[in-house]
Amino acid sequence: MKKYKAVSGPKNVNVAKGNTQAAFDMFADIINREATGGWEYHSMETITVTENPGCFQQPVPTNYYMLIFVRDE
């Protein structure tokens, strides 16, 4: 039987001009960290979460990147 785990990816990635590799490295670091715990990278999904902030304010939708990992149980 397989078990799945969802881990939040970086939300806002800001890098210096010409250094897009730094953004890729952020995701690679998460993948490598989970791999040391026996998790295998499966996919990345985007989910939209809408939070109700309070009285008289509009709901605010926010996109998140979820990295999906899998391992045998």
MIGU-984450 format. One record per residue: x, y, z of N, C-alpha, C, O, CB in turn; residue in one letter. Coordinates in steps of 0.05 Angstrom, whole numbers. Glycine has a CB too. Layout:
<pts>
(pt (X, Y, Z), (X, Y, Z), (X, Y, Z), (X, Y, Z), (X, Y, Z), A) ...
</pts>
This chain:
<pts>
(pt (17, -23, 0), (0, 0, 0), (18, 25, 0), (38, 26, 13), (-19, 0, 24), M) (pt (9, 45, -15), (25, 70, -17), (13, 91, 2), (-11, 92, 7), (25, 80, -46), K) (pt (30, 108, 12), (22, 130, 29), (32, 156, 15), (54, 157, 5), (34, 128, 58), K) (pt (15, 176, 16), (22, 202, 3), (24, 224, 23), (12, 223, 44), (0, 209, -18), Y) (pt (41, 243, 17), (46, 266, 34), (46, 291, 17), (59, 292, -4), (72, 263, 50), K) (pt (33, 312, 26), (33, 338, 12), (50, 358, 29), (45, 361, 53), (4, 349, 8), A) (pt (68, 371, 16), (86, 391, 29), (83, 417, 14), (84, 418, -10), (115, 381, 30), V) (pt (79, 438, 29), (77, 465, 17), (103, 474, 4), (124, 471, 17), (67, 486, 37), S) (pt (102, 483, -20), (126, 494, -33), (129, 523, -27), (112, 535, -14), (125, 490, -64), G) (pt (151, 536, -36), (155, 564, -31), (131, 580, -43), (122, 574, -65), (181, 574, -43), P) (pt (122, 600, -28), (99, 615, -37), (107, 638, -57), (98, 639, -79), (84, 627, -14), K) (pt (124, 655, -48), (133, 677, -64), (163, 674, -68), (178, 676, -48), (126, 705, -52), N) (pt (172, 670, -92), (200, 666, -97), (211, 691, -110), (204, 698, -133), (204, 641, -116), V) (pt (229, 704, -96), (243, 728, -106), (273, 722, -108), (285, 714, -88), (237, 753, -88), N) (pt (284, 726, -132), (312, 721, -136), (325, 745, -150), (310, 761, -162), (317, 695, -152), V) (pt (351, 746, -149), (365, 768, -163), (363, 764, -193), (360, 741, -203), (395, 769, -154), A) (pt (364, 785, -208), (362, 784, -237), (383, 764, -248), (406, 766, -241), (365, 812, -250), K) (pt (374, 746, -266), (392, 727, -278), (398, 703, -261), (414, 686, -268), (417, 741, -285), G) (pt (385, 700, -238), (391, 678, -220), (366, 661, -216), (359, 654, -193), (401, 689, -193), N) (pt (354, 653, -238), (330, 636, -235), (336, 608, -223), (319, 595, -212), (317, 632, -263), T) (pt (361, 600, -225), (369, 574, -213), (364, 574, -183), (358, 553, -172), (399, 569, -219), Q) (pt (366, 597, -170), (360, 598, -142), (332, 590, -135), (326, 577, -115), (366, 626, -131), A) (pt (313, 597, -153), (285, 589, -149), (282, 559, -152), (268, 546, -136), (267, 604, -170), A) (pt (295, 547, -172), (294, 518, -176), (306, 504, -152), (297, 483, -144), (308, 511, -202), F) (pt (328, 515, -142), (342, 503, -119), (324, 501, -94), (326, 483, -78), (367, 518, -113), D) (pt (306, 521, -91), (288, 520, -68), (270, 495, -69), (266, 482, -48), (270, 545, -67), M) (pt (260, 489, -92), (244, 465, -95), (261, 440, -92), (252, 420, -80), (229, 465, -123), F) (pt (285, 440, -104), (302, 417, -101), (310, 411, -72), (312, 388, -64), (328, 421, -118), A) (pt (313, 432, -57), (320, 429, -28), (297, 414, -14), (302, 397, 3), (326, 456, -15), D) (pt (272, 422, -20), (250, 408, -7), (248, 379, -15), (244, 362, 1), (223, 423, -14), I) (pt (252, 374, -41), (251, 347, -51), (273, 330, -39), (268, 307, -30), (254, 346, -82), I) (pt (297, 341, -37), (320, 326, -25), (315, 321, 5), (322, 300, 15), (346, 341, -29), N) (pt (304, 340, 19), (299, 337, 48), (279, 314, 52), (283, 298, 70), (287, 364, 59), R) (pt (258, 313, 36), (238, 292, 39), (249, 265, 31), (242, 244, 43), (213, 298, 23), E) (pt (267, 265, 12), (279, 240, 3), (295, 227, 25), (297, 202, 27), (297, 245, -22), A) (pt (308, 243, 42), (323, 231, 64), (305, 217, 84), (314, 200, 99), (339, 253, 79), T) (pt (279, 224, 84), (260, 211, 101), (246, 187, 88), (227, 176, 98), (239, 230, 111), G) (pt (255, 180, 64), (244, 157, 50), (221, 164, 31), (209, 146, 20), (235, 138, 69), G) (pt (216, 190, 26), (194, 198, 9), (205, 202, -20), (226, 214, -23), (181, 223, 19), W) (pt (190, 194, -39), (196, 197, -68), (178, 219, -79), (154, 219, -76), (193, 170, -83), E) (pt (191, 238, -94), (175, 259, -106), (156, 247, -126), (163, 230, -142), (194, 280, -120), Y) (pt (131, 256, -126), (110, 246, -144), (101, 268, -164), (101, 263, -188), (86, 236, -128), H) (pt (93, 291, -154), (83, 312, -172), (80, 338, -156), (85, 340, -132), (56, 304, -184), S) (pt (74, 359, -171), (68, 385, -159), (40, 394, -168), (34, 393, -191), (90, 406, -166), M) (pt (24, 403, -149), (-3, 412, -154), (-6, 440, -144), (7, 448, -125), (-24, 393, -142), E) (pt (-24, 455, -156), (-31, 482, -147), (-59, 481, -135), (-77, 470, -148), (-29, 503, -170), T) (pt (-62, 491, -111), (-88, 493, -99), (-94, 522, -92), (-76, 537, -86), (-90, 474, -74), I) (pt (-119, 529, -93), (-128, 555, -85), (-143, 553, -59), (-163, 539, -57), (-145, 569, -108), T) (pt (-134, 568, -39), (-147, 569, -13), (-159, 597, -10), (-146, 617, -13), (-127, 562, 10), V) (pt (-185, 597, -3), (-199, 623, 2), (-204, 626, 31), (-218, 610, 43), (-225, 625, -15), T) (pt (-193, 647, 43), (-196, 652, 71), (-216, 675, 75), (-215, 695, 61), (-169, 658, 85), E) (pt (-233, 672, 94), (-251, 694, 102), (-238, 710, 123), (-236, 701, 146), (-279, 683, 111), N) (pt (-228, 735, 117), (-212, 750, 136), (-226, 762, 159), (-214, 768, 180), (-198, 771, 121), P) (pt (-252, 766, 157), (-266, 778, 180), (-289, 795, 171), (-297, 795, 148), (-247, 794, 197), G) (pt (-299, 810, 189), (-323, 827, 184), (-317, 848, 163), (-296, 862, 163), (-332, 841, 210), C) (pt (-335, 851, 145), (-335, 872, 124), (-312, 871, 105), (-307, 890, 91), (-335, 898, 138), F) (pt (-298, 848, 103), (-276, 845, 84), (-283, 823, 65), (-298, 804, 72), (-250, 839, 99), Q) (pt (-273, 825, 41), (-278, 805, 20), (-260, 781, 25), (-237, 784, 34), (-273, 817, -8), Q) (pt (-269, 757, 18), (-252, 733, 19), (-228, 737, 0), (-230, 749, -21), (-267, 708, 11), P) (pt (-205, 726, 9), (-181, 730, -6), (-171, 702, -16), (-162, 686, 1), (-159, 743, 12), V) (pt (-172, 697, -42), (-161, 672, -52), (-131, 673, -55), (-120, 693, -65), (-174, 664, -79), P) (pt (-117, 652, -47), (-88, 651, -49), (-80, 624, -62), (-91, 603, -54), (-74, 655, -21), T) (pt (-62, 625, -81), (-52, 600, -93), (-28, 590, -78), (-10, 605, -70), (-45, 605, -123), N) (pt (-27, 563, -74), (-5, 550, -61), (5, 527, -79), (-11, 515, -94), (-13, 539, -34), Y) (pt (31, 522, -78), (42, 499, -92), (46, 477, -72), (59, 481, -51), (70, 507, -106), Y) (pt (36, 454, -78), (38, 431, -61), (55, 410, -75), (48, 401, -97), (10, 419, -53), M) (pt (77, 402, -62), (93, 380, -73), (83, 354, -61), (81, 352, -37), (124, 385, -67), L) (pt (78, 335, -78), (66, 310, -70), (88, 289, -70), (104, 286, -89), (43, 301, -89), I) (pt (90, 274, -47), (110, 253, -44), (95, 226, -39), (73, 226, -29), (130, 259, -22), F) (pt (109, 204, -45), (97, 178, -41), (118, 159, -30), (142, 162, -36), (85, 167, -67), V) (pt (109, 139, -15), (127, 117, -6), (109, 93, 0), (86, 96, 6), (144, 126, 18), R) (pt (122, 70, -1), (108, 46, 6), (105, 44, 37), (124, 51, 52), (123, 20, -5), D) (pt (82, 35, 45), (77, 33, 74), (79, 5, 83), (75, -1, 106), (49, 43, 80), E) 
</pts>
